[in-house]
């Protein structure tokens, strides 16, 4: 059994899209189990691209390990159980006839028994405060409810890491703070890409700043968000 103190270990990550656009350049960082880490930066900095490398949706010639497993073909199924990816638009994750089927999709693909699938769906919906929604159509829910169901779809696999892309995007203030409280109660390792600096300050003790594909800061959230000159220089403040 592989054990490691590191949830995420990225060395020398470079990534260029097929059109030649280089989105990530010499990215190096580690995340320990239990950390909540923010990933901030201006539009086009490479935040979403970086998240997509954590479970092998995008691949590069680099050394990336998740929970001690190198991202390669033989490990992808296990890695995708360990890393729950929550996309910016919940519609990208909700495609079944009802909430139950959406949340059950992952466990069913892992060939769990019917009883285990039912248990996992019930547990995941309870964690996001959406019990009783099993027969509802995901597409008829509010944006806040859809985001909660999207999170439930990954929690149903009991991930060790949550990777979230702009989780509070498109939410009103009430929905935003409700989601922040929900995420605070989810005690797994979290890496959160966001423009929402209030979310970052309330959920993440550590922040990485990405600009033009490079990490330009890695440190205390309070220190980084308190440096107004630095934030302005990297498109994050007035």
Secondary structure as UniProt FT lines:
FT   STRAND          6..16
FT   TURN            18..19
FT   STRAND          22..32
FT   TURN            33..34
FT   STRAND          36..40
FT   TURN            43..44
FT   HELIX           47..51
FT   TURN            52..56
FT   STRAND          63..66
FT   TURN            67..68
FT   STRAND          69..70
FT   HELIX           73..75
FT   HELIX           76..82
FT   STRAND          83..86
FT   HELIX           90..92
FT   HELIX           99..109
FT   TURN            110..111
FT   HELIX           114..127
FT   TURN            128..129
FT   TURN            131..132
FT   TURN            134..135
FT   HELIX           138..140
FT   HELIX           143..155
FT   TURN            156..158
FT   STRAND          161..165
FT   TURN            167..170
FT   HELIX           173..185
FT   STRAND          189..193
FT   HELIX           197..203
FT   STRAND          206..211
FT   TURN            212..213
FT   STRAND          214..220
FT   HELIX           221..225
FT   HELIX           228..233
FT   TURN            234..235
//
